[in-house]
Amino acid sequence: MDAPRGPGALVVGVHVPGPGHSAGLVRGDTLLALGGSRIGSAAGLAARVAALRPGKPVTLTVRHATGERQILLVRPGVVT
């Protein structure tokens, strides 16, 4: 889902266990950048994630619901 205020993608759910949960993502976070490149929308995020290599770590810049920003390291996996 697109972030309600400005660019980014809103996290509406986190798969447990999964790469996002392991990295520290929670429902309500806004994803701002992936691998140093800004995320403009949920569609943009989906395209970027699809191009990632499973198992290769990538940084994820997040704004939590509290307004705090954090850089997380996530290791994308394969969903089966």
C-alpha beads as a LAMMPS data file, in Angstrom:
LAMMPS data file: protein, C-alpha beads

80 atoms
79 bonds

1 atom types
1 bond types

-500.0 500.0 xlo xhi
-500.0 500.0 ylo yhi
-500.0 500.0 zlo zhi

Masses

1 110.0

Atoms # bond

1 1 1 0.000 0.000 0.000
2 1 1 1.318 3.491 -0.787
3 1 1 2.334 5.552 2.233
4 1 1 -0.482 7.890 3.297
5 1 1 1.862 10.861 3.776
6 1 1 4.473 11.315 1.077
7 1 1 6.540 8.771 -0.844
8 1 1 7.164 5.255 0.376
9 1 1 5.286 2.033 0.984
10 1 1 3.253 1.323 4.103
11 1 1 3.762 -2.060 5.776
12 1 1 0.299 -3.535 6.357
13 1 1 1.513 -6.952 7.492
14 1 1 4.703 -8.868 8.248
15 1 1 5.056 -12.610 7.651
16 1 1 6.287 -14.433 10.764
17 1 1 8.784 -15.980 10.368
18 1 1 10.149 -14.125 7.393
19 1 1 12.931 -11.782 6.256
20 1 1 11.037 -8.622 7.190
21 1 1 10.196 -9.875 10.661
22 1 1 13.786 -11.022 11.205
23 1 1 15.050 -7.578 10.186
24 1 1 12.673 -5.802 12.594
25 1 1 9.804 -4.603 10.385
26 1 1 6.432 -4.156 12.029
27 1 1 2.955 -3.293 10.784
28 1 1 2.642 0.465 10.352
29 1 1 6.263 1.058 9.272
30 1 1 6.853 3.083 6.104
31 1 1 9.551 1.805 3.763
32 1 1 11.493 4.770 2.416
33 1 1 14.499 3.267 0.608
34 1 1 15.785 -0.120 -0.505
35 1 1 19.483 -0.552 -1.167
36 1 1 19.993 3.202 -0.988
37 1 1 17.376 4.020 -3.653
38 1 1 14.200 5.822 -2.622
39 1 1 10.879 4.024 -2.747
40 1 1 8.192 6.171 -4.354
41 1 1 5.247 3.787 -4.062
42 1 1 4.199 0.249 -3.246
43 1 1 4.434 -0.642 -6.951
44 1 1 7.969 0.727 -7.060
45 1 1 8.882 -1.350 -4.020
46 1 1 7.450 -4.520 -5.610
47 1 1 9.526 -3.972 -8.748
48 1 1 12.704 -3.410 -6.720
49 1 1 12.132 -6.487 -4.546
50 1 1 11.473 -8.652 -7.621
51 1 1 14.909 -7.687 -8.971
52 1 1 16.767 -8.700 -5.777
53 1 1 18.788 -11.895 -5.496
54 1 1 17.451 -14.178 -2.740
55 1 1 19.909 -14.508 0.133
56 1 1 21.878 -11.351 -0.694
57 1 1 21.539 -8.784 2.145
58 1 1 20.230 -5.316 1.323
59 1 1 19.621 -2.215 3.451
60 1 1 16.114 -0.964 4.066
61 1 1 15.415 2.545 5.355
62 1 1 12.288 2.600 7.501
63 1 1 10.220 5.244 9.274
64 1 1 8.440 3.708 12.246
65 1 1 4.965 4.852 13.305
66 1 1 6.685 6.850 16.082
67 1 1 8.502 8.913 13.428
68 1 1 11.886 7.359 14.236
69 1 1 13.972 6.390 11.204
70 1 1 16.087 3.278 11.125
71 1 1 18.264 1.440 8.625
72 1 1 17.698 -2.309 8.729
73 1 1 19.599 -5.120 7.030
74 1 1 17.257 -7.609 5.399
75 1 1 18.086 -10.862 3.614
76 1 1 15.341 -11.531 1.040
77 1 1 14.190 -15.118 0.716
78 1 1 12.146 -17.209 -1.614
79 1 1 8.427 -17.568 -0.841
80 1 1 7.114 -21.028 -1.621

Bonds

1 1 1 2
2 1 2 3
3 1 3 4
4 1 4 5
5 1 5 6
6 1 6 7
7 1 7 8
8 1 8 9
9 1 9 10
10 1 10 11
11 1 11 12
12 1 12 13
13 1 13 14
14 1 14 15
15 1 15 16
16 1 16 17
17 1 17 18
18 1 18 19
19 1 19 20
20 1 20 21
21 1 21 22
22 1 22 23
23 1 23 24
24 1 24 25
25 1 25 26
26 1 26 27
27 1 27 28
28 1 28 29
29 1 29 30
30 1 30 31
31 1 31 32
32 1 32 33
33 1 33 34
34 1 34 35
35 1 35 36
36 1 36 37
37 1 37 38
38 1 38 39
39 1 39 40
40 1 40 41
41 1 41 42
42 1 42 43
43 1 43 44
44 1 44 45
45 1 45 46
46 1 46 47
47 1 47 48
48 1 48 49
49 1 49 50
50 1 50 51
51 1 51 52
52 1 52 53
53 1 53 54
54 1 54 55
55 1 55 56
56 1 56 57
57 1 57 58
58 1 58 59
59 1 59 60
60 1 60 61
61 1 61 62
62 1 62 63
63 1 63 64
64 1 64 65
65 1 65 66
66 1 66 67
67 1 67 68
68 1 68 69
69 1 69 70
70 1 70 71
71 1 71 72
72 1 72 73
73 1 73 74
74 1 74 75
75 1 75 76
76 1 76 77
77 1 77 78
78 1 78 79
79 1 79 80
